Amino acid sequence: MKSMNPLAQQLNETLQKESPDVYAMLSNLGKAIYFPKEGILSQSAEAKTKASKFNATIGIATEGGKPMHLKLIQDTLSAYNPKDIYEYAPPAGKPELRSAWRAKMFKDNPSLEGVSFGNPIVTNALTHGLSIVADLFADEGDAVVIPNKNWENYELTFGVRRGAEIVEYPLYNESMQFNSAGLREALLAQQGKGKAIVLLNFPNNPTGYTPGVRECDEIIAAIREAAEAGIHVVAVTDDAYFGLFFEDSVQESMFSKLAALHPRVLAVKVDGATKEEYVWGFRVGFITYASESQATLAALEQKTLGIIRSTISSGPHPSQTFVLHALQSPDFEAQKAEKFDIMKGRANRVKSLLDSGRYGDTWEYYPFNSGYFMCLKLTKVSAEDVRQHLLNDYGIGTIALGETDLRVAFSCIEEEYLEELFDTIHKAVTEVSAR
Ligand SMILES: Cc1ncc(COP(=O)(O)O)c(C=O)c1O
């Protein structure tokens, strides 16, 4: 085997000393990775502050003291300074954006007060944050514990790319609340492996479910119990749809409660601007670690930068600038609130239609209270048959998941059309069952 790079070794020794449990969670890649301290990036960062005469360090081109650029591009982006668009962003992201996002985390999650966690590191949106978690912590055969209603990409990120074993538990229990007993059981079953990665995604894709306070307490208790039983738990919150809470669920990320839960629990928050700020194509997200130890946080950041440097090198600069601009704007809160009201209006309309009795017993629906989606449970017909019928005969697109579930993204249907949408789905289900 190739010997470990001295910088990687240093990071590993820091983790072994400061947080041996976190060290034990690392994958082989997570152990081997490091960020080159004396490489091109750090030499050029040093030059940026000290080279007052000529800075001939990094691979960009300059002209008149500014990044070289084409007028035709700058003409369409003229609100922005070329230095905030064309230069490489640092691998960890624009420093001002990282602090602005950290400030936003505190504002949105008052229970983070007093919690020790690192500076958010910019990712190429949430998928990339999740793949960093997979790279650093998942080895062949490691368990990734997720509910049976989940975002399909976890399978590729953790299963296919990293060879992890996906362990599913039913999302809902018999009273159609979050099945924390199922989570507990799935976790405790990993005792033989001594390690598990748990993904918590609320608001949930595809169901639009976020648990309430009591259910969250149960989730925390289940993870604590697993840790006490000797299992190293990487507890990841996928907060993609954060903030879109329309009813009386919890309104904060579970990251705060996971942060100081137990030495054998490493809390990782994966979040971003994608869905929250309606900038899907910008590709701006964040990965944030919690630890009492600053040295551990620094080592995890270095390892994360190693993954970033070796895959995408750094995230796109323009979109980081755009998101930073939004976060700093005095109009940000008001404009977000406007969109929240629209989304909430749609969710409420869907619920009132479903609860109106007009659809009889054609279907059941899974409890939803947040996010972009809801799921119908078709008890008498196949979801895929209904999806095809809706698409081919009515020009309506939905997502079939498994045998029974039909996911409807109310996020992209104007409130006034929801009645026609659900009436047509009802008609299609009735027609398919009469075949
Ligand atoms: C639960 C969940 N996590 C992560 C993502 C990925 O987000 P991004 O587009 O920022 O990579 C999605 C997008 O569909 C999602 O539904």
The ligand as an SDF file (V2000), in Angstrom:
LIG
                    3D

 16 16  0  0  0  0  0  0  0  0999 V2000
  -33.7580   15.6900   -0.5390 C   0  0  0  0  0  0  0  0  0  0  0  0
  -32.8650   16.3200   -1.5290 C   0  0  0  0  0  0  0  0  0  0  0  0
  -31.5710   16.4770   -1.2300 N   0  0  0  0  0  0  0  0  0  0  0  0
  -30.7170   17.0430   -2.0930 C   0  0  0  0  0  0  0  0  0  0  0  0
  -31.1420   17.4830   -3.3200 C   0  0  0  0  0  0  0  0  0  0  0  0
  -30.1190   18.0380   -4.2720 C   0  0  0  0  0  0  0  0  0  0  0  0
  -30.0400   19.4020   -4.2620 O   0  0  0  0  0  0  0  0  0  0  0  0
  -29.0460   20.1900   -5.2030 P   0  0  0  0  0  0  0  0  0  0  0  0
  -29.7980   20.4960   -6.4590 O   0  0  0  0  0  0  0  0  0  0  0  0
  -28.6990   21.3920   -4.4180 O   0  0  0  0  0  0  0  0  0  0  0  0
  -27.8640   19.3210   -5.4720 O   0  0  0  0  0  0  0  0  0  0  0  0
  -32.4660   17.3420   -3.6850 C   0  0  0  0  0  0  0  0  0  0  0  0
  -32.9280   17.7780   -5.0200 C   0  0  0  0  0  0  0  0  0  0  0  0
  -33.8490   17.3070   -5.6070 O   0  0  0  0  0  0  0  0  0  0  0  0
  -33.3540   16.7380   -2.7650 C   0  0  0  0  0  0  0  0  0  0  0  0
  -34.6430   16.5590   -3.0610 O   0  0  0  0  0  0  0  0  0  0  0  0
  1  2  1  0
  2  3  1  0
  2 15  2  0
  3  4  2  0
  4  5  1  0
  5  6  1  0
  5 12  2  0
  6  7  1  0
  7  8  1  0
  8  9  2  0
  8 10  1  0
  8 11  1  0
 12 13  1  0
 12 15  1  0
 13 14  2  0
 15 16  1  0
M  END
$$$$
